[in-house]
Amino acid sequence: MDVLYGVNTGNSSSNIETWMEKLKEDMMEGSVIIGDDLMQGMIVMICEGEFEGIYYWDDAFQFEESTDEENTYWIAKDFSSFLDMIR
């Protein structure tokens, strides 16, 4: 992971709002882009529903397994568990 985004950071490239606006057409309802990694993928938090959790979104199709239909990979069940993993 390269960056966890924030709100009003003083740098638009690290603001959640910037990325949500840029990628809103591709986002699932109830989800928020919270970060990215060096491979150009995004860290996404789905806040409600059956897919609730933290995921890696390979939007640049860096993984050989990624396709238009399947390019999102589960990381953690919730944000607290995600933080525990990266500490």
Beta strands, then each sheet from edge to edge (+ up, - down):
strand 1: 3-4
strand 2: 31-36
strand 3: 42-46
strand 4: 53-57
strand 5: 72-76
sheet 1: 1+ 2- 3+ 4- 5+
end
